[in-house]
């Protein structure tokens, strides 16, 4: 239910708003303004090209790319108990998204070259939303699975799954590394 303000309330509101300085102008939201129209191309100029994204969107797997499979229950249980060794681990805490992506890809290539079967990728859980001005929780926690499923990483990754609590829980991933194909 809503009611109309009284004359006294309107007068009081007028006095309050007189003392308030406006904030700096802010950009209009999509609800407030229509998107600007792109300039019309002329014969002399080419149409404007969109800026490339910071990270390429994951491409759908091509038919000749191997499919990812999750870590089976038996292997996961053996990893949790420690009867299957984690061959290598990488901690991406505190890295920027670009640095973490580069380091992860290099790590996966090195792990495959070293004959590793299972590695641990620690992403961290991220800061709680709102801490230090962050609007979302755990960008690396969200992005690493996307990077692992990208078509260009299929020759490196068999599958992955969330780690057990003793290995970092939701802030880490077990990643099975694909055997390197012999050159030739």
TITOR-567343 format. One record per residue: residue number from 1; residue in one letter; x, y, z of N, C-alpha, C in turn. Coordinates in steps of 0.02 Angstrom, whole numbers, plus 50000, padded with zeros to 5 digits. Each point is the difference from the previous one (the first is absolute). Layout:
BEGIN
PT pos code  n_px  n_py  n_pz ca_px ca_py ca_pz  c_px  c_py  c_pz
PT NUM    A     X     Y     Z     X     Y     Z     X     Y     Z
...
***
This chain:
BEGIN
PT pos code  n_px  n_py  n_pz ca_px ca_py ca_pz  c_px  c_py  c_pz
PT   1    X 50042 49941 50000 49958 50059 50000 50044 50062 50000
PT   2    X 49977 50050 49966 50037 50063 50001 49951 50056 50016
PT   3    X 50025 50053 50026 49958 50058 50016 50033 50062 49973
PT   4    X 49963 50051 49993 50027 50063 49976 50029 50038 50060
PT   5    X 50058 50033 49990 50029 50038 50056 49957 50062 50016
PT   6    X 50003 50018 50063 49962 50059 50022 50037 50063 49979
PT   7    X 49968 50057 50007 50032 50065 49983 50061 50012 50043
PT   8    X 49996 49983 50065 50057 50009 50045 50059 49955 49979
PT   9    X 49985 49938 49981 50052 49955 49977 50033 50025 49936
PT  10    X 49960 50027 49954 50029 50027 49938 50044 50060 50014
PT  11    X 49979 50043 50047 50040 50059 50018 50066 49978 50031
PT  12    X 49997 49951 50045 50061 49974 50032 50046 49969 49948
PT  13    X 49972 49962 49954 50040 49969 49947 50033 50054 49957
PT  14    X 49965 50053 49986 50029 50056 49961 50060 50030 50034
PT  15    X 49995 50010 50067 50057 50028 50038 50060 49952 50000
PT  16    X 49986 49935 50006 50054 49950 50001 50036 49999 49933
PT  17    X 49964 50001 49946 50031 49994 49934 50036 50064 49979
PT  18    X 49983 50058 50031 50035 50062 49984 50073 49996 50022
PT  19    X 50013 49965 50054 50067 49996 50029 50044 49946 49968
PT  20    X 49971 49961 49957 50037 49945 49970 50030 50021 49934
PT  21    X 50066 49986 49991 50032 50014 49936 49993 49938 49956
PT  22    X 49988 50010 49936 49993 49941 49956 50067 49963 49993
PT  23    X 49995 49935 49991 50059 49959 49988 50026 50014 49929
PT  24    X 50061 49978 49988 50027 50006 49932 49954 49962 49953
PT  25    X 49998 50022 49939 49956 49967 49952 50022 49927 49992
PT  26    X 49952 49957 49992 50014 49930 49991 49974 49979 49931
PT  27    X 50031 49948 49972 49975 49978 49935 49930 49972 50006
PT  28    X 49961 50010 49948 49931 49975 50000 50000 49924 49997
PT  29    X 49953 49970 50034 49994 49927 49996 49960 49982 49938
PT  30    X 49997 49936 49985 49964 49978 49940 49926 50016 50005
PT  31    X 49974 50004 50061 49930 50016 50008 49987 50073 49987
PT  32    X 50050 50043 50013 49990 50072 49995 50010 50026 49929
PT  33    X 50044 49970 49962 50015 50026 49934 50008 49943 49950
PT  34    X 49982 50015 49939 50008 49950 49947 50074 49998 49980
PT  35    X 50025 49944 49977 50070 49997 49980 50012 50045 49940
PT  36    X 50060 50031 49997 50014 50044 49944 50003 49961 49935
PT  37    X 49978 50033 49948 50002 49968 49935 50070 50003 49972
PT  38    X 50023 49946 49968 50067 50003 49970 49999 50048 49940
PT  39    X 50057 50033 49987 50001 50046 49943 49989 49962 49935
PT  40    X 49966 50034 49954 49988 49969 49935 50065 49996 49961
PT  41    X 50015 49942 49972 50061 49996 49959 49990 50037 49935
PT  42    X 50053 50033 49980 50000 50034 49935 50043 49960 49953
PT  43    X 50002 50021 49938 50040 49964 49951 50075 50005 50016
PT  44    X 50020 50053 50034 50071 50011 50014 50023 49964 50064
PT  45    X 49955 49986 50046 50021 49969 50063 49968 49931 50007
PT  46    X 50037 49956 50031 49975 49932 50014 49958 50003 50063
PT  47    X 49953 49954 50008 49960 49999 50062 50045 49987 50060
PT  48    X 49984 50029 50058 50043 49990 50059 49998 49927 50022
PT  49    X 50058 49976 50022 50007 49931 50023 49995 50000 50076
PT  50    X 49964 49951 50029 49997 49997 50073 50069 49984 50029
PT  51    X 50011 50026 50061 50064 49987 50033 50005 49926 50018
PT  52    X 50059 49969 49993 50006 49930 50017 49993 49990 50075
PT  53    X 49969 49946 50022 49992 49989 50072 50068 49986 50032
PT  54    X 50004 50012 50066 50062 49988 50036 50020 49926 49996
PT  55    X 49951 49956 50005 50012 49929 49993 49951 49974 49948
PT  56    X 50025 49958 49957 49957 49972 49949 49949 49954 50033
PT  57    X 49939 50003 49976 49948 49956 50027 50018 49928 49983
PT  58    X 49986 49954 50045 50016 49931 49985 49963 49977 49937
PT  59    X 50037 49969 49956 49971 49974 49938 49968 49933 50014
PT  60    X 49945 49985 49966 49971 49933 50010 50048 49948 49974
PT  61    X 50002 49942 50031 50047 49948 49978 49983 49977 49930
PT  62    X 50052 49990 49961 49989 49975 49933 49994 49924 50005
PT  63    X 49972 49968 49949 49988 49928 50004 50064 49959 50011
PT  64    X 50058 50026 49978 50062 49962 50008 50034 50013 50067
PT  65    X 49971 50043 50043 50028 50013 50066 49972 49949 50049
PT  66    X 50042 49972 50043 49975 49952 50049 49954 50035 50051
PT  67    X 49949 49966 50023 49953 50027 50048 50030 49995 50070
PT  68    X 49980 50046 50044 50021 49998 50070 49955 49952 50038
PT  69    X 50030 49966 50048 49961 49956 50043 50017 50017 50072
PT  70    X 49951 50001 50044 50015 50015 50070 50042 49945 50031
PT  71    X 50032 50016 50054 50041 49951 50035 49953 49949 50032
PT  72    X 50014 49937 49987 49956 49947 50025 50003 49996 50076
PT  73    X 49948 49971 50029 49993 49998 50073 50057 49962 50033
PT  74    X 50023 49946 49970 50054 49961 50030 50065 50040 50002
PT  75    X 50017 50033 49944 50061 50040 49998 49996 50058 50050
PT  76    X 49941 50031 50003 49991 50056 50047 50009 49976 50071
PT  77    X 49973 49942 50017 50007 49972 50067 50074 49986 50016
PT  78    X 50035 49973 49951 50071 49984 50011 50041 50064 50006
PT  79    X 49982 50052 49964 50035 50065 50007 49988 50028 50070
PT  80    X 49939 49997 50023 49982 50026 50066 50039 49964 50056
PT  81    X 50004 49934 49994 50036 49960 50051 50076 50007 49994
PT  82    X 50024 50021 49942 50072 50007 49990 50032 49938 49970
PT  83    X 49960 49951 49979 50029 49941 49969 50017 50011 49926
PT  84    X 49975 50053 49970 50021 50022 49934 50033 50068 50010
PT  85    X 50061 50005 49975 50039 50061 50011 49977 50056 49954
PT  86    X 50003 50061 50026 49991 50059 49958 50069 50017 49975
PT  87    X 50008 49996 49933 50067 50007 49970 50028 50070 50002
PT  88    X 49956 50051 49997 50023 50069 50002 49943 50043 50024
PT  89    X 50017 50059 50024 49948 50047 50021 50021 50071 49983
PT  90    X 49949 50041 49988 50012 50071 49985 49950 50041 50041
PT  91    X 50024 50054 50029 49958 50045 50039 49993 50065 49962
PT  92    X 49939 50017 49981 49987 50060 49961 49975 50058 50043
PT  93    X 50001 49992 50067 49979 50054 50045 50033 50065 49984
PT  94    X 49963 50054 50002 50028 50066 49995 50023 50021 49930
PT  95    X 49992 49958 49950 50020 50019 49933 49943 50035 49963
PT  96    X 50018 50041 49953 49948 50029 49958 49974 49946 49954
PT  97    X 49945 50013 49969 49969 49951 49955 50048 49983 49943
PT  98    X 50031 50050 49970 50045 49988 49944 50061 49960 50022
PT  99    X 50030 50018 50056 50060 49965 50025 49982 49928 50019
PT 100    X 49942 49990 50032 49979 49933 50019 49989 49956 49938
PT 101    X 49970 50028 49949 49987 49962 49938 50066 49978 49968
PT 102    X 50047 50046 49994 50065 49983 49970 50036 49946 50041
PT 103    X 50000 50009 50066 50036 49953 50044 49967 49931 49999
PT 104    X 49933 49998 49999 49965 49936 49998 50016 49962 49936
PT 105    X 49997 50033 49943 50013 49966 49937 50072 49974 49998
PT 106    X 50048 50040 50022 50070 49979 50002 50007 49940 50047
PT 107    X 49967 50002 50058 50002 49946 50049 49972 49936 49970
PT 108    X 49944 50003 49964 49970 49940 49970 50047 49970 49948
PT 109    X 50031 50041 49959 50048 49975 49950 50059 49966 50035
PT 110    X 50027 50032 50052 50057 49972 50036 49981 49934 50034
PT 111    X 49940 49998 50030 49978 49939 50034 49993 49943 49950
PT 112    X 49973 50014 49941 49993 49947 49950 50069 49977 49976
PT 113    X 50046 50046 49990 50067 49983 49978 50037 49958 50053
PT 114    X 49985 50012 50064 50032 49963 50055 49966 49933 50014
PT 115    X 49946 49986 49964 49965 49936 50010 49952 50000 50059
PT 116    X 49980 50057 50024 49954 50004 50056 49932 49972 49980
PT 117    X 49966 49967 50047 49934 49972 49986 49945 50042 50033
PT 118    X 50012 50022 50062 49951 50041 50037 50036 50059 50031
PT 119    X 49973 50059 49990 50029 50061 50030 49946 50035 50040
PT 120    X 50021 50043 50045 49955 50039 50041 50007 50074 49980
PT 121    X 49945 50031 49982 50000 50072 49982 49962 50036 50055
PT 122    X 50034 50043 50036 49971 50037 50056 49980 50068 49975
PT 123    X 49934 50014 50000 49975 50064 49977 49985 50046 50059
PT 124    X 49988 49972 50057 49977 50040 50057 49924 50008 49994
PT 125    X 49969 50018 50055 49928 50008 50000 49979 50072 49984
PT 126    X 50047 50046 50000 49984 50069 49986 49978 50036 50063
PT 127    X 50000 50066 49996 49977 50041 50056 49925 49999 50002
PT 128    X 49972 50010 50060 49927 50005 50003 49976 50060 49959
PT 129    X 49942 49996 49969 49975 50056 49961 49998 50063 50041
PT 130    X 50024 50054 49972 50000 50065 50034 50064 50015 50037
PT 131    X 50043 49951 50013 50063 50012 50035 50048 50035 49952
PT 132    X 50031 50053 50023 50048 50039 49960 49969 50023 49934
PT 133    X 49937 50014 49999 49968 50026 49940 49987 49948 49946
PT 134    X 50013 49937 50014 49990 49948 49950 49925 49986 49994
PT 135    X 49975 49997 49939 49929 49989 49990 49982 49927 49991
PT 136    X 50050 49958 49988 49985 49929 49990 50050 49959 50038
PT 137    X 49984 49938 50010 50042 49956 50041 50038 49952 49955
PT 138    X 50066 49999 50007 50042 49950 49970 50000 49997 49924
PT 139    X 50028 50050 49968 50002 50000 49927 50041 49941 49974
PT 140    X 50056 49984 50033 50040 49943 49977 49964 49934 50012
PT 141    X 49964 49997 50055 49961 49940 50015 49949 49987 49945
PT 142    X 49974 50053 49970 49951 49993 49947 50033 49991 49932
PT 143    X 50056 50032 49987 50031 50000 49934 50041 49937 49986
PT 144    X 50034 49973 50049 50044 49942 49988 49962 49942 49968
PT 145    X 49941 49981 50024 49964 49946 49965 49985 50017 49926
PT 146    X 49985 50063 49986 49989 50020 49931 50064 49992 49959
PT 147    X 50056 50019 50028 50064 49993 49965 50016 49926 49988
PT 148    X 49986 49959 50050 50015 49928 49993 49957 49967 49947
PT 149    X 49939 50024 49991 49956 49969 49950 50008 50030 49930
PT 150    X 50041 50051 49993 50010 50032 49935 50030 49949 49951
PT 151    X 49981 50007 49937 50020 49952 49948 50077 49994 49995
PT 152    X 50035 50056 50008 50073 49997 49993 50034 49961 50057
PT 153    X 49964 49988 50055 50029 49963 50056 49979 49927 50002
PT 154    X 49958 49978 49953 49978 49930 49998 50057 49952 49991
PT 155    X 50052 50016 49962 50056 49953 49995 50039 49992 50066
PT 156    X 49988 50045 50048 50037 49998 50064 49959 49970 50056
PT 157    X 49934 50010 50000 49957 49985 50057 49952 49943 49984
PT 158    X 50000 49948 50042 49952 49945 49994 49935 50021 50033
PT 159    X 50005 50028 50060 49941 50021 50038 50022 50034 50064
PT 160    X 49952 50026 50037 50015 50033 50064 49940 49996 50045
PT 161    X 50013 50011 50065 49946 49998 50049 50023 50039 50061
PT 162    X 49952 50022 50040 50016 50037 50061 50041 49956 50047
PT 163    X 50048 50029 50033 50044 49964 50044 49965 49983 50066
PT 164    X 50026 49950 50034 49975 49981 50066 50020 50054 50050
PT 165    X 49964 50004 50057 50016 50052 50049 50073 50000 50023
PT 166    X 50031 49942 50005 50070 49999 50023 50048 50026 49947
PT 167    X 49977 50011 49939 50041 50029 49947 49977 50069 49978
PT 168    X 49954 50030 50037 49977 50068 49984 49926 50006 49985
PT 169    X 49965 49944 49995 49928 50002 49990 49979 50040 49939
PT 170    X 49952 50044 50009 49973 50038 49944 50049 50053 49974
PT 171    X 50056 50009 50033 50051 50047 49976 50055 49967 49961
PT 172    X 49990 49937 49980 50052 49963 49963 49967 49949 49954
PT 173    X 50037 49979 49949 49975 49951 49952 50052 49945 49989
PT 174    X 49976 49938 49998 50042 49945 49975 49994 50003 49924
PT 175    X 50056 49996 49965 50000 50000 49927 50038 49938 49976
PT 176    X 49967 49959 49960 50034 49942 49970 50031 50023 49935
PT 177    X 50064 49984 49993 50039 50022 49942 50000 49944 49947
PT 178    X 49990 50019 49939 50000 49952 49944 50072 49981 49984
PT 179    X 50012 49937 49985 50067 49979 49981 50021 50035 49936
PT 180    X 50063 50019 49998 50025 50033 49940 50003 49950 49943
PT 181    X 49979 50023 49942 50004 49956 49941 50072 49999 49975
PT 182    X 50023 49941 49982 50069 49996 49975 50005 50038 49933
PT 183    X 50056 50035 49993 50011 50039 49938 50013 49950 49943
PT 184    X 49971 50017 49944 50015 49957 49943 49944 49991 49958
***
